[in-house]
Each structure stands twice: as C-alpha cells, then as structure tokens.
C-alpha cells in the first residue's frame, strides 16, 4: 500500500513532542537524499564535500517540514479528543490515530479539519519564514515569481551565507509546493480527503465514489504533466495515486 506504515527497525529514531510519539524511519534519510540530489548538486557545483553538506541541510529541511505537517494533523486529532502517533518515512509522513476505529467516530467536518490542518501548518510555517526575513530587511528566495515579484519579496539584502540561503530556499520550497500538491483532490492525499469529507458533511451518498473518480482524473493529469515537463518522480507518484483511486473505485460499493 502506497501510504502504509513502514515496519519499525532498530535504526529508527524515536522521540516525542508535546506527548505525541514520533518515529523517523531509517529509510526516510535515503528517500530525502534521492529527492534532494539534483538541487543539492546544483548548489555544490562538483564539490563532493559541499554536496554532503547540502544534502544534510536538505534532509533537515524536509524532516522539519514533514514534522510540522504531521503535528498539524496530530494536534487536530487531539483537539477532537483523539490521541495519535507520527511516523516519518521515505514517502512522507503519517499521523496515525492510536485506535484506528476511533477515526470513524469523528464527524465528517471534524475529519475535514484534521486533513486540512497538516498542509495549513506548512503554509503557516512558510509565511512565518517570509515575515521574519522581510522584518530583517532580507530578500526572500520565494519559489514562485508570480507571487514574489508583486509582493516585493526579492527586494532587500541578500542572505550572505550560501548555506543559509540554500536552507531557506529548501524550507520555502518544501513548505509551499508540497502542501499545495497535497491539497490536490486526489485520495488519499489531504485534498482528496477534504473533498470526500466535505461531501459527506453535505450528505452526498456517493462521496467516496465521486472523490475517487475525481482522484483518477486529477492524478492522471498531474502524472501526464510531470512526465512531459521533466518531473518523473512527480509523474510516477501521481500515476500510482491515480491507479490506487481506480482500484478503490473497482473494489468499492456500487453507485447509489
């Protein structure tokens, strides 16, 4: 299963924040390195020692970002009286209710809030980074020119340290692009769950089917865009999500 919890290993890193157990799978580091290899090589410019340093900065940025995302989910669960635990692994992260059956006891609107809390937490972190940099008079390495230029985010002093600049860019890129992708209406991404729970809250009987059908269409479109625009990982990921949605439609109940 694409988003299944990986099995624990003795090499996993385990700790807790605010009483919420967190496990970082040993495979997370490999996944992060593969994802960041290209951008870190561009910063290192052939220097292998520098490449290692940038990969470490990238992995830290990804770890912090995913942790913020999953803490958003976990704290939303707690708000509705349900404890959870967090697992971070090579494909991202999971906020897992301590008793899976209790998730079904939440009302659809509550499950919608839980799903939205993760990506919103990341976007809030990106906003804080931008505000802090602008307050300090620094230019912001904002990854979307169509937003950064009208807001004047590129004005100000450049961050002098190349490592600090890279880490800031990593943090902004991950905490803007990843939650926006996660909000696409493709189950089991948060956007797909938000669509499904929103329809359930409005009493739509075929909410699961409609969300799955929408997931097939959007997933296929994003996969095609990824393959044709030099983003093979994005293409593979959303192709797998589209297939997963199609399988869910085939195995689920008939339309009502």
Backbone torsions as a table, in degrees:
resi	resn	phi	psi	omega
1	UNK	NA	136.2	-172.8
2	UNK	-58.1	-44.0	-175.4
3	UNK	-109.7	30.4	179.2
4	UNK	-75.5	149.1	177.9
5	UNK	-68.2	127.5	178.0
6	UNK	-70.6	151.2	179.2
7	UNK	-66.9	141.6	178.4
8	UNK	-64.9	150.2	174.2
9	UNK	-133.6	158.4	178.1
10	UNK	-61.5	-20.5	-178.0
11	UNK	-86.7	-3.2	179.5
12	UNK	-67.1	149.0	176.9
13	UNK	-97.8	124.4	-177.1
14	UNK	-124.7	135.6	177.5
15	UNK	-158.7	-173.6	-179.4
16	UNK	-142.6	147.1	173.5
17	UNK	-130.3	126.5	-179.5
18	UNK	54.2	35.9	178.9
19	UNK	77.3	6.4	-179.9
20	UNK	-99.0	116.1	-179.8
21	UNK	-65.4	138.0	-179.2
22	UNK	-130.8	132.8	176.3
23	UNK	-125.6	123.7	176.6
24	UNK	-102.7	110.9	-179.1
25	UNK	-63.6	144.5	177.8
26	UNK	-59.9	-25.9	-179.2
27	UNK	-75.4	-13.2	177.5
28	UNK	-59.3	-43.0	-174.4
29	UNK	-63.6	-39.2	177.6
30	UNK	-65.8	-46.0	179.1
31	UNK	-60.5	-42.1	179.9
32	UNK	-64.4	-41.9	-179.7
33	UNK	-62.7	-41.9	179.2
34	UNK	-64.7	-41.3	180.0
35	UNK	-65.3	-37.9	-174.3
36	UNK	-96.1	3.1	-173.8
37	UNK	-58.2	-47.9	-175.6
38	UNK	-63.6	-50.0	-177.5
39	UNK	-68.0	-34.8	179.0
40	UNK	-70.1	-34.9	176.1
41	UNK	-64.6	-36.4	179.4
42	UNK	-66.5	-33.9	176.3
43	UNK	-74.2	-39.2	-174.8
44	UNK	-72.0	-29.2	178.8
45	UNK	52.6	47.6	174.9
46	UNK	88.9	-8.2	179.0
47	UNK	-84.8	109.0	-175.0
48	UNK	-66.0	-36.0	177.8
49	UNK	-66.4	-41.8	177.4
50	UNK	-65.0	-36.4	178.5
51	UNK	-59.0	-44.1	178.0
52	UNK	-60.8	-42.0	179.9
53	UNK	-63.7	-41.8	179.2
54	UNK	-69.3	-34.5	176.4
55	UNK	-64.1	-37.3	177.5
56	UNK	-66.3	-44.0	177.6
57	UNK	-61.4	-41.6	178.4
58	UNK	-62.2	-46.7	-178.5
59	UNK	-61.7	-40.4	178.1
60	UNK	-64.2	-44.0	179.4
61	UNK	-61.2	-43.4	179.6
62	UNK	-66.3	-42.6	-179.5
63	UNK	-61.5	-48.0	-179.7
64	UNK	-61.5	-42.2	-177.1
65	UNK	-65.2	-46.8	179.2
66	UNK	-65.2	-38.4	179.7
67	UNK	-62.8	-42.5	177.4
68	UNK	-61.5	-43.1	178.7
69	UNK	-58.4	-52.0	-176.3
70	UNK	-70.7	-30.5	174.6
71	UNK	-64.8	-34.1	174.9
72	UNK	-58.5	-46.9	177.0
73	UNK	-62.1	-48.1	-174.3
74	UNK	-63.6	-40.9	179.4
75	UNK	-70.0	-32.2	175.0
76	UNK	-66.9	-42.1	174.1
77	UNK	-56.2	-47.0	-178.3
78	UNK	-61.9	-37.8	179.3
79	UNK	-57.8	-33.9	179.6
80	UNK	-95.6	16.9	172.1
81	UNK	83.6	21.7	-177.5
82	UNK	-128.3	124.1	178.2
83	UNK	-83.3	157.8	-178.5
84	UNK	-150.1	173.9	174.8
85	UNK	-131.7	158.2	-175.4
86	UNK	-116.0	135.9	173.1
87	UNK	-124.7	127.1	176.8
88	UNK	-111.8	127.7	-174.5
89	UNK	-144.5	-169.9	-169.2
90	UNK	-65.6	-22.7	179.9
91	UNK	-99.9	2.9	-179.8
92	UNK	136.1	-123.6	-178.1
93	UNK	-154.4	163.8	178.4
94	UNK	-138.0	137.0	167.6
95	UNK	-105.3	109.7	-169.5
96	UNK	-107.8	116.9	175.7
97	UNK	-57.1	142.0	-178.2
98	UNK	-62.1	-30.1	173.8
99	UNK	-126.7	106.9	-173.3
100	UNK	-57.1	-35.4	-177.9
101	UNK	-63.1	-24.5	-178.1
102	UNK	-71.5	-20.9	177.7
103	UNK	-62.3	-35.8	179.5
104	UNK	-68.6	-20.8	-179.8
105	UNK	-76.9	-15.4	175.4
106	UNK	-72.5	147.7	176.3
107	UNK	-72.5	155.2	-179.4
108	UNK	-52.9	-41.0	-178.8
109	UNK	-66.7	-31.3	176.3
110	UNK	-70.3	-41.2	177.4
111	UNK	-65.2	-33.8	176.1
112	UNK	-62.3	-44.9	179.6
113	UNK	-62.0	-42.5	178.5
114	UNK	-59.9	-44.4	-178.9
115	UNK	-65.4	-39.4	-177.5
116	UNK	-74.9	-24.2	-173.5
117	UNK	-63.7	-32.9	-178.2
118	UNK	-66.1	-61.4	-179.9
119	UNK	-62.4	-33.2	177.9
120	UNK	-65.9	-34.4	177.4
121	UNK	-64.1	-40.5	178.1
122	UNK	-66.0	-44.8	179.3
123	UNK	-63.0	-35.3	176.7
124	UNK	-65.7	-39.1	177.5
125	UNK	-62.9	-43.4	177.5
126	UNK	-60.2	-41.2	179.5
127	UNK	-63.4	-39.8	178.6
128	UNK	-63.0	-42.9	179.3
129	UNK	-60.4	-44.6	179.8
130	UNK	-62.3	-45.7	-178.3
131	UNK	-63.0	-42.9	-179.4
132	UNK	-63.8	-43.9	179.8
133	UNK	-64.5	-44.6	-179.3
134	UNK	-67.0	-36.3	178.0
135	UNK	-64.0	-30.5	178.0
136	UNK	-86.5	1.5	178.2
137	UNK	80.9	18.2	-176.6
138	UNK	-96.8	150.4	170.1
139	UNK	-71.3	141.0	-176.8
140	UNK	-102.2	123.9	176.1
141	UNK	-76.4	63.7	-176.0
142	UNK	-72.6	132.4	-171.4
143	UNK	-80.2	-3.5	-178.9
144	UNK	-120.8	103.8	-176.0
145	UNK	-59.9	-36.5	-176.8
146	UNK	-64.0	-20.0	176.4
147	UNK	-101.5	-42.7	-175.6
148	UNK	-63.5	-42.0	-177.5
149	UNK	-67.7	-50.1	179.5
150	UNK	-60.9	-30.6	-179.0
151	UNK	-85.7	-2.9	178.8
152	UNK	69.8	27.5	-176.2
153	UNK	-73.8	-17.5	-178.2
154	UNK	-90.4	0.6	177.2
155	UNK	-84.7	153.0	178.2
156	UNK	111.6	-175.8	-178.5
157	UNK	-71.9	139.4	175.3
158	UNK	-77.3	143.2	175.1
159	UNK	-65.2	118.2	-170.7
160	UNK	-69.4	-44.0	-178.8
161	UNK	-72.6	124.9	179.5
162	UNK	-64.1	-35.8	178.7
163	UNK	-66.8	-42.0	178.4
164	UNK	-66.4	-38.3	177.1
165	UNK	-62.1	-46.2	-179.2
166	UNK	-62.2	-45.2	-178.7
167	UNK	-63.1	-41.1	178.2
168	UNK	-62.9	-42.6	179.4
169	UNK	-65.2	-40.7	177.4
170	UNK	-59.1	-47.4	-177.2
171	UNK	-62.7	-43.0	-178.9
172	UNK	-69.3	-42.0	-179.5
173	UNK	-62.2	-48.5	-177.2
174	UNK	-65.9	-38.7	-175.2
175	UNK	-87.9	2.6	172.9
176	UNK	-112.8	-55.5	-176.1
177	UNK	-68.8	-43.1	-175.6
178	UNK	-65.1	-47.3	177.7
179	UNK	-65.2	-32.5	177.9
180	UNK	-66.1	-41.3	175.1
181	UNK	-63.6	-39.7	-178.4
182	UNK	-66.6	-21.5	179.7
183	UNK	-88.0	-1.7	174.5
184	UNK	-64.4	143.8	-173.5
185	UNK	-77.5	64.2	-179.4
186	UNK	-127.1	103.1	175.5
187	UNK	-61.1	145.3	4.5
188	UNK	-93.8	20.1	174.3
189	UNK	-61.3	161.2	-176.3
190	UNK	-58.8	-37.3	179.3
191	UNK	-62.1	-40.6	177.1
192	UNK	-64.7	-38.4	178.5
193	UNK	-69.6	-36.0	178.1
194	UNK	-63.1	-43.5	178.5
195	UNK	-61.4	-47.0	-178.3
196	UNK	-63.2	-48.0	-177.8
197	UNK	-68.3	-32.5	176.3
198	UNK	-64.2	-41.8	178.2
199	UNK	-68.1	-38.6	176.9
200	UNK	-62.6	-39.5	178.8
201	UNK	-63.3	-28.6	178.8
202	UNK	-90.4	3.0	175.8
203	UNK	83.0	20.2	178.8
204	UNK	-74.6	118.7	-173.2
205	UNK	-66.8	-37.7	-176.5
206	UNK	-99.2	34.6	-176.3
207	UNK	-57.0	-43.8	-178.9
208	UNK	-63.3	-42.7	-179.6
209	UNK	-66.0	-44.7	-178.7
210	UNK	-64.2	-43.4	178.6
211	UNK	-62.5	-39.6	178.7
212	UNK	-66.3	-42.4	179.2
213	UNK	-64.6	-41.7	176.4
214	UNK	-63.3	-38.1	178.5
215	UNK	-63.3	-40.0	177.4
216	UNK	-60.8	-47.6	-176.7
217	UNK	-65.7	-50.8	-177.6
218	UNK	-68.3	-41.4	178.7
219	UNK	-59.6	-42.4	179.2
220	UNK	-65.4	-40.8	179.8
221	UNK	-64.8	-44.2	179.7
222	UNK	-67.3	-38.9	177.5
223	UNK	-60.4	-44.4	178.8
224	UNK	-62.1	-44.1	178.6
225	UNK	-60.5	-43.0	-179.7
226	UNK	-61.9	-45.8	-179.0
227	UNK	-65.5	-34.0	-175.4
228	UNK	-92.7	-1.6	-179.3
229	UNK	-125.4	27.1	174.7
230	UNK	69.4	28.5	178.1
231	UNK	-122.6	70.2	-174.3
232	UNK	-63.5	-36.5	-179.9
233	UNK	-63.8	-43.0	177.6
234	UNK	-61.6	-42.1	179.1
235	UNK	-61.8	-44.7	-179.7
236	UNK	-64.1	-45.2	-177.5
237	UNK	-59.7	-48.5	-176.0
238	UNK	-77.5	-24.4	171.9
239	UNK	-65.2	-41.9	177.4
240	UNK	-64.3	-39.8	178.5
241	UNK	-65.3	-40.6	178.9
242	UNK	-63.6	-42.3	177.9
243	UNK	-63.7	-40.9	178.5
244	UNK	-61.5	-41.1	177.9
245	UNK	-64.7	-40.7	179.6
246	UNK	-64.2	-41.8	178.0
247	UNK	-63.6	-38.5	177.2
248	UNK	-64.1	-37.1	177.7
249	UNK	-66.8	-40.6	-177.8
250	UNK	-68.4	-35.6	-175.7
251	UNK	-90.5	-14.2	-174.8
252	UNK	-79.6	-179.5	179.2
253	UNK	-68.8	163.3	178.5
254	UNK	-70.5	163.3	176.6
255	UNK	-64.1	144.4	179.8
256	UNK	-108.3	NA	NA
